[in-house]
Amino acid sequence: MEIFNQEFIQEIIRLTWRNPAFMAIAIALIWLIPQLLIRKIMTKKYEQRKIEIQKNKIKRLYPTNSPK
C-alpha cells in the first residue's frame, strides 16, 4: 500500500501549483528573501566602511606623532 498514490499527488499539485494566489506568494518569497539578505549584508558593509572613513578623518586631524 502506497502512502501517497498518484491521484493524491496530482490533486496536491492541482491545488497548489496551479493556484494563482499560491504562485503569487511563492514568486514573491523567491524574489524578496534574497533581496532582504543582500540588503542586510550591504548595510553592514556600508556601516563598517563609514566608521573606517570616520576613523581615517580623525587620524588626519589629530596625528599621533610622539615628540622626540
N, CA, C and O atoms as a GROMACS GRO file, in nm:
protein
  272
    1MET      N    1   0.084  -0.119   0.000
    1MET     CA    2   0.000   0.000   0.000
    1MET      C    3   0.088   0.125   0.000
    1MET      O    4   0.175   0.142   0.086
    2GLU      N    5   0.066   0.209  -0.095
    2GLU     CA    6   0.142   0.334  -0.102
    2GLU      C    7   0.075   0.439  -0.015
    2GLU      O    8  -0.047   0.448  -0.008
    3ILE      N    9   0.158   0.519   0.051
    3ILE     CA   10   0.104   0.627   0.134
    3ILE      C   11   0.047   0.736   0.044
    3ILE      O   12  -0.064   0.785   0.066
    4PHE      N   13   0.124   0.774  -0.056
    4PHE     CA   14   0.079   0.877  -0.150
    4PHE      C   15   0.060   0.813  -0.287
    4PHE      O   16   0.158   0.784  -0.356
    5ASN      N   17  -0.062   0.791  -0.326
    5ASN     CA   18  -0.083   0.735  -0.458
    5ASN      C   19  -0.079   0.847  -0.562
    5ASN      O   20  -0.078   0.965  -0.527
    6GLN      N   21  -0.078   0.809  -0.687
    6GLN     CA   22  -0.061   0.905  -0.796
    6GLN      C   23  -0.174   1.007  -0.800
    6GLN      O   24  -0.149   1.124  -0.829
    7GLU      N   25  -0.295   0.966  -0.773
    7GLU     CA   26  -0.410   1.058  -0.776
    7GLU      C   27  -0.398   1.165  -0.668
    7GLU      O   28  -0.429   1.282  -0.690
    8PHE      N   29  -0.352   1.124  -0.551
    8PHE     CA   30  -0.337   1.219  -0.440
    8PHE      C   31  -0.230   1.323  -0.474
    8PHE      O   32  -0.248   1.442  -0.448
    9ILE      N   33  -0.120   1.278  -0.531
    9ILE     CA   34  -0.012   1.369  -0.570
    9ILE      C   35  -0.061   1.467  -0.676
    9ILE      O   36  -0.031   1.586  -0.669
   10GLN      N   37  -0.135   1.419  -0.773
   10GLN     CA   38  -0.189   1.507  -0.877
   10GLN      C   39  -0.285   1.611  -0.817
   10GLN      O   40  -0.287   1.726  -0.860
   11GLU      N   41  -0.364   1.570  -0.720
   11GLU     CA   42  -0.458   1.662  -0.656
   11GLU      C   43  -0.383   1.772  -0.578
   11GLU      O   44  -0.422   1.889  -0.582
   12ILE      N   45  -0.277   1.735  -0.510
   12ILE     CA   46  -0.195   1.834  -0.437
   12ILE      C   47  -0.134   1.932  -0.536
   12ILE      O   48  -0.134   2.053  -0.512
   13ILE      N   49  -0.082   1.882  -0.647
   13ILE     CA   50  -0.024   1.971  -0.748
   13ILE      C   51  -0.130   2.065  -0.804
   13ILE      O   52  -0.105   2.184  -0.822
   14ARG      N   53  -0.247   2.012  -0.829
   14ARG     CA   54  -0.354   2.094  -0.885
   14ARG      C   55  -0.396   2.205  -0.786
   14ARG      O   56  -0.424   2.317  -0.827
   15LEU      N   57  -0.400   2.172  -0.657
   15LEU     CA   58  -0.445   2.268  -0.558
   15LEU      C   59  -0.339   2.372  -0.523
   15LEU      O   60  -0.373   2.482  -0.478
   16THR      N   61  -0.213   2.340  -0.542
   16THR     CA   62  -0.108   2.435  -0.502
   16THR      C   63  -0.046   2.506  -0.621
   16THR      O   64  -0.061   2.627  -0.636
   17TRP      N   65   0.023   2.432  -0.706
   17TRP     CA   66   0.099   2.495  -0.812
   17TRP      C   67   0.013   2.566  -0.915
   17TRP      O   68   0.057   2.664  -0.976
   18ARG      N   69  -0.106   2.520  -0.933
   18ARG     CA   70  -0.193   2.586  -1.031
   18ARG      C   71  -0.283   2.691  -0.968
   18ARG      O   72  -0.368   2.748  -1.035
   19ASN      N   73  -0.264   2.717  -0.840
   19ASN     CA   74  -0.341   2.817  -0.769
   19ASN      C   75  -0.270   2.952  -0.784
   19ASN      O   76  -0.155   2.966  -0.744
   20PRO      N   77  -0.338   3.052  -0.843
   20PRO     CA   78  -0.271   3.182  -0.867
   20PRO      C   79  -0.226   3.251  -0.739
   20PRO      O   80  -0.120   3.314  -0.737
   21ALA      N   81  -0.304   3.241  -0.633
   21ALA     CA   82  -0.264   3.307  -0.507
   21ALA      C   83  -0.138   3.242  -0.452
   21ALA      O   84  -0.047   3.311  -0.408
   22PHE      N   85  -0.133   3.111  -0.453
   22PHE     CA   86  -0.014   3.040  -0.404
   22PHE      C   87   0.108   3.075  -0.488
   22PHE      O   88   0.216   3.098  -0.434
   23MET      N   89   0.091   3.078  -0.618
   23MET     CA   90   0.203   3.110  -0.705
   23MET      C   91   0.252   3.254  -0.685
   23MET      O   92   0.372   3.280  -0.688
   24ALA      N   93   0.160   3.345  -0.664
   24ALA     CA   94   0.199   3.485  -0.639
   24ALA      C   95   0.282   3.495  -0.511
   24ALA      O   96   0.383   3.565  -0.507
   25ILE      N   97   0.239   3.425  -0.407
   25ILE     CA   98   0.313   3.427  -0.280
   25ILE      C   99   0.448   3.358  -0.297
   25ILE      O  100   0.549   3.408  -0.246
   26ALA      N  101   0.451   3.246  -0.366
   26ALA     CA  102   0.577   3.173  -0.386
   26ALA      C  103   0.678   3.258  -0.465
   26ALA      O  104   0.795   3.264  -0.429
   27ILE      N  105   0.633   3.321  -0.570
   27ILE     CA  106   0.722   3.405  -0.651
   27ILE      C  107   0.770   3.525  -0.570
   27ILE      O  108   0.886   3.563  -0.578
   28ALA      N  109   0.681   3.584  -0.492
   28ALA     CA  110   0.720   3.698  -0.408
   28ALA      C  111   0.825   3.656  -0.306
   28ALA      O  112   0.920   3.730  -0.284
   29LEU      N  113   0.809   3.540  -0.246
   29LEU     CA  114   0.908   3.494  -0.148
   29LEU      C  115   1.041   3.464  -0.214
   29LEU      O  116   1.147   3.497  -0.159
   30ILE      N  117   1.037   3.402  -0.330
   30ILE     CA  118   1.162   3.372  -0.402
   30ILE      C  119   1.232   3.502  -0.441
   30ILE      O  120   1.355   3.507  -0.447
   31TRP      N  121   1.156   3.606  -0.468
   31TRP     CA  122   1.211   3.735  -0.508
   31TRP      C  123   1.260   3.815  -0.387
   31TRP      O  124   1.366   3.879  -0.394
   32LEU      N  125   1.185   3.813  -0.277
   32LEU     CA  126   1.214   3.902  -0.165
   32LEU      C  127   1.318   3.849  -0.067
   32LEU      O  128   1.397   3.928  -0.015
   33ILE      N  129   1.322   3.720  -0.041
   33ILE     CA  130   1.415   3.668   0.060
   33ILE      C  131   1.560   3.696   0.023
   33ILE      O  132   1.634   3.747   0.107
   34PRO      N  133   1.605   3.667  -0.099
   34PRO     CA  134   1.744   3.703  -0.132
   34PRO      C  135   1.769   3.853  -0.129
   34PRO      O  136   1.877   3.898  -0.091
   35GLN      N  137   1.669   3.930  -0.168
   35GLN     CA  138   1.684   4.075  -0.166
   35GLN      C  139   1.704   4.125  -0.023
   35GLN      O  140   1.787   4.213   0.000
   36LEU      N  141   1.631   4.071   0.071
   36LEU     CA  142   1.645   4.111   0.211
   36LEU      C  143   1.782   4.071   0.265
   36LEU      O  144   1.844   4.148   0.340
   37LEU      N  145   1.829   3.954   0.230
   37LEU     CA  146   1.961   3.910   0.275
   37LEU      C  147   2.071   3.998   0.217
   37LEU      O  148   2.163   4.038   0.288
   38ILE      N  149   2.062   4.028   0.089
   38ILE     CA  150   2.163   4.113   0.025
   38ILE      C  151   2.161   4.253   0.085
   38ILE      O  152   2.266   4.313   0.107
   39ARG      N  153   2.041   4.306   0.111
   39ARG     CA  154   2.031   4.440   0.169
   39ARG      C  155   2.095   4.444   0.308
   39ARG      O  156   2.160   4.542   0.344
   40LYS      N  157   2.076   4.339   0.387
   40LYS     CA  158   2.134   4.333   0.520
   40LYS      C  159   2.286   4.332   0.513
   40LYS      O  160   2.354   4.402   0.589
   41ILE      N  161   2.340   4.253   0.421
   41ILE     CA  162   2.485   4.245   0.404
   41ILE      C  163   2.541   4.379   0.356
   41ILE      O  164   2.644   4.425   0.406
   42MET      N  165   2.474   4.440   0.259
   42MET     CA  166   2.521   4.568   0.207
   42MET      C  167   2.516   4.678   0.312
   42MET      O  168   2.606   4.762   0.318
   43THR      N  169   2.413   4.678   0.395
   43THR     CA  170   2.402   4.778   0.502
   43THR      C  171   2.514   4.761   0.604
   43THR      O  172   2.571   4.860   0.651
   44LYS      N  173   2.544   4.636   0.637
   44LYS     CA  174   2.652   4.610   0.733
   44LYS      C  175   2.786   4.658   0.677
   44LYS      O  176   2.865   4.721   0.748
   45LYS      N  177   2.813   4.628   0.550
   45LYS     CA  178   2.938   4.673   0.487
   45LYS      C  179   2.944   4.825   0.480
   45LYS      O  180   3.050   4.884   0.502
   46TYR      N  181   2.830   4.889   0.449
   46TYR     CA  182   2.826   5.035   0.441
   46TYR      C  183   2.859   5.098   0.577
   46TYR      O  184   2.935   5.194   0.584
   47GLU      N  185   2.801   5.043   0.683
   47GLU     CA  186   2.827   5.098   0.817
   47GLU      C  187   2.973   5.079   0.856
   47GLU      O  188   3.034   5.170   0.914
   48GLN      N  189   3.031   4.963   0.826
   48GLN     CA  190   3.172   4.940   0.857
   48GLN      C  191   3.261   5.037   0.780
   48GLN      O  192   3.356   5.092   0.834
   49ARG      N  193   3.230   5.056   0.653
   49ARG     CA  194   3.309   5.148   0.571
   49ARG      C  195   3.296   5.292   0.620
   49ARG      O  196   3.394   5.367   0.620
   50LYS      N  197   3.176   5.329   0.662
   50LYS     CA  198   3.152   5.463   0.714
   50LYS      C  199   3.235   5.488   0.840
   50LYS      O  200   3.294   5.595   0.856
   51ILE      N  201   3.241   5.390   0.929
   51ILE     CA  202   3.320   5.403   1.052
   51ILE      C  203   3.469   5.410   1.018
   51ILE      O  204   3.542   5.487   1.080
   52GLU      N  205   3.513   5.332   0.920
   52GLU     CA  206   3.653   5.335   0.880
   52GLU      C  207   3.692   5.471   0.823
   52GLU      O  208   3.799   5.523   0.854
   53ILE      N  209   3.608   5.528   0.740
   53ILE     CA  210   3.634   5.662   0.684
   53ILE      C  211   3.639   5.766   0.795
   53ILE      O  212   3.724   5.855   0.794
   54GLN      N  213   3.548   5.754   0.890
   54GLN     CA  214   3.546   5.849   1.002
   54GLN      C  215   3.675   5.838   1.084
   54GLN      O  216   3.731   5.940   1.123
   55LYS      N  217   3.722   5.717   1.109
   55LYS     CA  218   3.848   5.699   1.183
   55LYS      C  219   3.966   5.760   1.108
   55LYS      O  220   4.053   5.822   1.168
   56ASN      N  221   3.967   5.741   0.976
   56ASN     CA  222   4.076   5.800   0.896
   56ASN      C  223   4.073   5.951   0.901
   56ASN      O  224   4.179   6.015   0.908
   57LYS      N  225   3.957   6.010   0.898
   57LYS     CA  226   3.947   6.156   0.905
   57LYS      C  227   3.994   6.207   1.041
   57LYS      O  228   4.060   6.310   1.049
   58ILE      N  229   3.960   6.136   1.147
   58ILE     CA  230   4.003   6.176   1.281
   58ILE      C  231   4.155   6.163   1.292
   58ILE      O  232   4.219   6.248   1.354
   59LYS      N  233   4.213   6.058   1.234
   59LYS     CA  234   4.359   6.042   1.236
   59LYS      C  235   4.428   6.157   1.167
   59LYS      O  236   4.533   6.203   1.212
   60ARG      N  237   4.372   6.205   1.057
   60ARG     CA  238   4.432   6.318   0.986
   60ARG      C  239   4.422   6.447   1.067
   60ARG      O  240   4.513   6.531   1.063
   61LEU      N  241   4.314   6.464   1.140
   61LEU     CA  242   4.300   6.585   1.221
   61LEU      C  243   4.388   6.583   1.346
   61LEU      O  244   4.443   6.686   1.384
   62TYR      N  245   4.402   6.467   1.407
   62TYR     CA  246   4.478   6.456   1.531
   62TYR      C  247   4.585   6.347   1.514
   62TYR      O  248   4.568   6.234   1.560
   63PRO      N  249   4.695   6.381   1.448
   63PRO     CA  250   4.800   6.281   1.429
   63PRO      C  251   4.862   6.240   1.564
   63PRO      O  252   4.865   6.319   1.658
   64THR      N  253   4.910   6.120   1.572
   64THR     CA  254   4.967   6.066   1.697
   64THR      C  255   5.118   6.057   1.688
   64THR      O  256   5.176   5.953   1.719
   65ASN      N  257   5.181   6.165   1.647
   65ASN     CA  258   5.327   6.169   1.642
   65ASN      C  259   5.381   6.191   1.782
   65ASN      O  260   5.341   6.286   1.850
   66SER      N  261   5.470   6.105   1.825
   66SER     CA  262   5.528   6.122   1.958
   66SER      C  263   5.647   6.219   1.950
   66SER      O  264   5.723   6.214   1.854
   67PRO      N  265   5.663   6.307   2.050
   67PRO     CA  266   5.777   6.403   2.048
   67PRO      C  267   5.909   6.331   2.069
   67PRO      O  268   5.916   6.230   2.139
   68LYS      N  269   6.014   6.385   2.006
   68LYS     CA  270   6.146   6.324   2.016
   68LYS      C  271   6.228   6.390   2.123
   68LYS      O  272   6.343   6.351   2.146
   0.00000   0.00000   0.00000
